[in-house]
């Protein structure tokens, strides 16, 4: 019975430590689904993916409640290493549970989709003519001349098939509405394809001649109403 108080305190502390240490083991095991972002890494320079790939995949995890509570869709990432890409063609990727970085004692039950296909192409560069994208129309009594650009050509870069099929690059929209005289405007050069970018120059100077008609009965020459049709008219 000597030091009874100290022994009781020691016993109490031992019970508390046991309870804390064993608490995770007594937790109920459950499963949760997460919407995890797909991370494509290691793509060699000079290649690009030209077909859609999923931005997110559904990951189902199994573990104790406290372990699953430390996981979120923002911290859970599914990496895909593409450093093996060496040539054009179709490729298939299989997502394996071992690739996911999850807390200890948490099991990756499934990944959906766990497989997807995509196409890889080499990147190419090409010089194409620049066409002004004119919209709107000049007021009655005025006529539109042929617009010119300086510089007149742009270097573009992108997947080979898209770059080789590209006949021209266009400028941003240039509005003719209300214009009654020749004007010069600096505008950006844009690409219709999200995979093709304009390397140089990034802007060009467009000179648009607008002249007063000669004679009271000559109708104004139509300039279109904008959109793709006007874009094609302005490039002819």
ABEGO torsion letter per residue (X at the ends): XBGAAAAAAAAAAAAAAAAAAAAAAABBBBBBBBBBBBBBBGBBBGBBBABBBBABBBBBBBEBAAAAAABBAAABBBBBBAAABABBEBBBBBBBAAABBBBBGBBBABBOBABBBBBBBBBBBBBBBBBBBBBEBBBBGBBBBBBBBOBABBBBBEBAAAAAABABBBBBBBBABGBABBBBBBBBBBBABAABBBAOBABBBBBBBBBBBBEAABBBBBAEAEEAAAAAAAAX
